[in-house]
Every structure is written in C-alpha cells, then in structure tokens.
Amino acid sequence: MDLRNLVLGLLVGLAFTGVGGFMIFTHYQATMHSTPVDGVVVESSVVDYNNGQSSGSSPDIEYRYTYKGTTYTSSKLCPGEYNNGCYGPDTEKVAQSVVDRYPEGSTATVHVDPDDPSNAYLLDADFPVVYLVPVGFGLLAIVGTVVPFVKRLFGARNERRQGGLDVSDGAAPSGEMTHPIVPVVLGVVMSAGGVYSVSVGAVLSGLIFAVLGLFVLYMGVRRLVWE
C-alpha cells in the first residue's frame, strides 16, 4: 500500500464517520439545548409520497406554540437537521400511529431552541439507527486501510531483525514507508480526529479512530527510535 492509497482510504473513512457524527451531533445538540413549551396541533394527517426513487407514508403535523410572547407555527417533527427517521420507517402504519398520538386540536409539548425560537421539534426521540450506517462504513474504510499499513510496519521491523534489509544500494525495502515520520504524523492526525469525533457525539467511531491513531503513532515512534 503506497502513501496515496493510505491517505485516500483514511479520508474516505473520515468523511463517512464525519457525516454520521454530524447527524448524531445535531440530534443531541437539539435535544440538550431545547426548552419545552405547550403547543396545539393545528393539522394532523398521513401523507403518501412517491418521488420516483422511493415511496411511502409520513406524518404531516402542523402545530402552534408561543415562546416569550411570540407565536410560531412549525411542522418539524424530529430534532436535529433532518426532519424524518426519528419516528421509524415511512410506512402507513407508523405514520398513522404518530398522527393518532397527535390528533388535530390536541395539546402537545413542543421543544424550542431558545437561541432560535422559530426552530422547534415535536418528537422527543432517540436518533435513528440509520445515522449509524455512514459511521459503520467509515469505520470499515478506516480499519481496512490501517490494518494493511500496520502489517507492513511489522513486516519492515521483522525484516530488519532478521537481517533481511539490503542496504548495499541505499534503497529501502519495498514493504517500508519512505520515512518513519509518516506514521508519526498519521497517528497524531488520526488521534486528533478521533477526539474530535467524540466531541461531536460520534463516541464509538471516535474512540476506535483514536485508538488506531495511538497505535500507529506508537509504531512510528518505535521506528524513529530504532533508526
């Protein structure tokens, strides 16, 4: 594996985990900073959709609420940046269950963003499991990239131990990175990326990314010491 493929694989993995982490982060940020107020359901119905690529049914609920003397109207159901998925799959049965829970004219608790009162949501639900899909793909890409890299580090180390390093022409073995500083820098970047992922809510992917980064950093430092 050359350095270009290594960097590309890590960038792809980090991009996927970043997307999933952002989705989870915005969800938890909304739930942690919201203020509950009383609201009234204005309209409530099940809407069928077919956009050519997918079809299904979703709840369409409009509600009204008052925050600090100002009245607002919204139809947003889920916390975070995405207004679907938190109530389950887009089936008629699921959509109808949400509509039955919030019939027209009923009172409901509305969760309002104090910094932007026009931004509110109705369902105080956990983040959808589908948010973990990009995180999973990202972790697979990261592990699939780092494992071969680490194996080559071990291979280079064993080659040196066994006296298999041919320095007669000054060339490095084919299984070794061009310079030991590469895994050191890579390990630092991966560890920092893992810490950042944890800070934005992607705890599992962030911890795995940070552990892999620390391991790569350790291997790089050992190479620097030996050489």
C-alpha positions in Angstrom: 0.0 0.0 0.0 1.5 3.3 -1.0 1.0 6.6 0.9 -1.5 7.9 -1.6 -3.9 4.9 -1.1 -3.4 5.2 2.7 -4.3 8.8 2.7 -7.3 8.3 0.3 -8.7 5.4 2.4 -8.4 7.5 5.6 -10.1 10.5 4.0 -13.0 8.4 2.8 -13.4 6.7 6.2 -13.2 10.1 8.0 -15.7 11.6 5.6 -18.3 8.9 6.3 -17.7 9.0 10.1 -17.9 12.8 9.9 -21.3 12.7 8.2 -22.7 10.2 10.7 -21.1 12.1 13.6 -22.6 15.4 12.3 -26.1 13.8 12.1 -25.8 12.4 15.6 -24.3 15.6 17.0 -27.0 17.9 15.6 -29.6 15.5 17.0 -28.2 15.5 20.5 -27.4 19.2 20.4 -31.1 20.0 19.7 -32.3 17.7 22.5 -29.8 19.0 25.0 -30.5 22.7 24.4 -34.2 22.7 23.8 -36.9 24.3 26.1 -40.3 22.5 26.4 -43.4 24.7 25.9 -47.1 23.9 25.5 -48.4 23.8 21.9 -51.5 23.0 20.0 -51.8 20.7 17.0 -53.3 22.6 14.1 -53.4 19.9 11.4 -52.6 16.2 11.5 -52.7 13.7 8.6 -50.8 10.9 6.8 -49.2 11.9 3.6 -48.3 9.4 0.8 -45.3 10.3 -1.4 -43.6 8.8 -4.4 -40.6 10.7 -5.8 -39.7 8.2 -8.4 -36.9 6.5 -6.4 -38.9 5.6 -3.3 -42.4 5.7 -1.9 -44.0 5.6 1.5 -46.1 7.4 4.0 -45.1 10.0 6.5 -46.9 12.0 9.2 -47.7 15.6 8.4 -48.4 17.5 11.6 -48.5 21.3 11.9 -48.5 22.8 15.4 -48.6 26.2 17.0 -46.7 27.3 20.1 -45.9 30.5 22.0 -42.4 31.4 23.3 -41.8 34.6 25.2 -44.9 36.3 23.9 -44.4 35.4 20.3 -46.5 32.8 18.5 -44.9 30.4 16.0 -46.1 27.7 13.7 -44.0 24.7 12.6 -44.3 21.2 11.1 -40.9 19.9 12.1 -41.1 16.6 13.9 -37.5 15.5 14.6 -34.6 17.1 16.5 -31.5 18.0 14.5 -31.0 18.9 10.9 -33.1 16.1 9.4 -36.9 16.0 9.7 -37.5 12.3 9.3 -36.5 8.9 10.6 -36.9 9.6 14.3 -40.4 8.1 14.4 -39.5 4.9 12.5 -39.8 3.7 8.9 -42.0 5.5 6.4 -44.8 3.1 6.4 -48.5 3.9 6.6 -48.9 2.1 9.9 -46.0 4.0 11.6 -47.2 7.3 10.1 -50.8 6.7 11.3 -49.5 5.9 14.8 -47.8 9.3 15.0 -50.9 11.0 13.7 -53.0 9.2 16.3 -50.7 10.3 19.0 -51.1 14.0 17.9 -54.6 14.4 16.6 -55.8 17.8 15.4 -56.8 20.1 18.2 -54.8 18.2 20.9 -52.2 19.8 23.1 -48.6 18.7 22.9 -45.2 19.5 24.3 -43.1 21.4 21.8 -39.3 21.6 22.2 -38.0 25.0 21.3 -34.5 26.2 20.5 -34.0 29.2 22.9 -31.5 30.8 20.5 -33.9 30.5 17.6 -37.5 30.1 18.8 -38.7 29.6 15.2 -36.7 26.3 15.3 -38.7 23.7 17.2 -39.5 20.0 17.0 -42.3 17.8 18.3 -41.0 14.3 18.9 -38.5 13.9 21.7 -37.0 10.7 20.3 -33.6 9.0 20.1 -31.6 9.4 17.0 -32.5 7.0 14.2 -30.3 3.9 13.9 -29.8 4.7 10.2 -27.4 7.5 11.4 -25.0 4.8 12.3 -24.8 3.5 8.7 -22.3 6.1 7.5 -20.3 5.7 10.7 -20.1 1.9 10.1 -19.0 2.4 6.5 -16.4 4.9 7.7 -15.0 2.5 10.3 -14.7 -0.3 7.8 -12.8 2.0 5.4 -10.5 3.1 8.2 -9.8 -0.4 9.6 -9.4 -1.7 6.0 -6.8 1.0 5.4 -4.9 1.0 8.7 -4.6 -2.8 9.2 -2.5 -3.4 6.0 -0.4 -0.3 6.9 0.3 -1.7 10.4 1.1 -5.1 8.9 3.7 -3.5 6.7 5.2 -1.8 9.7 5.6 -5.1 11.5 6.9 -6.6 8.3 9.6 -4.0 8.0 10.5 -4.4 11.6 10.8 -8.2 11.3 12.9 -7.8 8.1 15.4 -5.6 10.0 15.5 -8.0 12.9 16.3 -11.0 10.6 19.0 -9.1 8.8 17.0 -9.0 5.6 17.5 -5.3 4.9 19.7 -4.9 1.9 21.4 -1.5 2.2 24.1 -2.2 -0.4 22.4 0.2 -2.8 21.0 2.5 -0.1 17.4 1.5 -1.0 14.7 0.9 1.5 12.7 -2.4 1.3 9.6 -2.4 -0.7 7.4 -3.1 2.3 8.5 0.0 4.2 7.2 3.6 4.2 9.6 6.2 2.8 10.3 7.7 6.2 9.3 6.8 9.8 7.9 10.3 10.4 4.9 9.4 8.2 3.3 7.0 10.7 4.1 9.5 13.5 2.2 12.4 11.7 -0.5 10.0 10.6 -1.0 8.7 14.2 -1.3 12.3 15.5 -3.8 13.2 12.9 -5.9 10.1 13.5 -5.9 10.5 17.2 -6.9 14.2 16.9 -9.7 13.2 14.5 -10.9 10.6 17.0 -11.0 13.1 19.8 -12.9 15.5 17.6 -15.4 12.7 16.6 -16.1 12.0 20.3 -16.6 15.7 21.0 -19.3 16.0 18.3 -21.2 12.9 19.5 -19.8 10.0 17.4 -18.4 8.4 20.5 -17.9 4.8 19.3 -16.3 5.7 15.9 -14.2 8.4 17.6 -12.8 6.0 20.2 -11.9 3.4 17.6 -10.3 6.1 15.4 -8.3 7.5 18.3 -7.1 4.0 19.5 -6.0 3.1 15.9 -4.2 6.5 15.7 -2.4 5.9 19.0 -1.3 2.5 17.8 0.0 3.9 14.5 1.7 6.7 16.4 3.4 4.1 18.8 4.7 2.1 15.8 6.0 5.2 14.2 7.8 6.3 17.3 9.4 2.9 17.7 10.6 3.1 14.1 12.1 6.5 14.8 13.9 5.2 17.9 15.3 2.1 16.1 16.5 4.1 13.1 
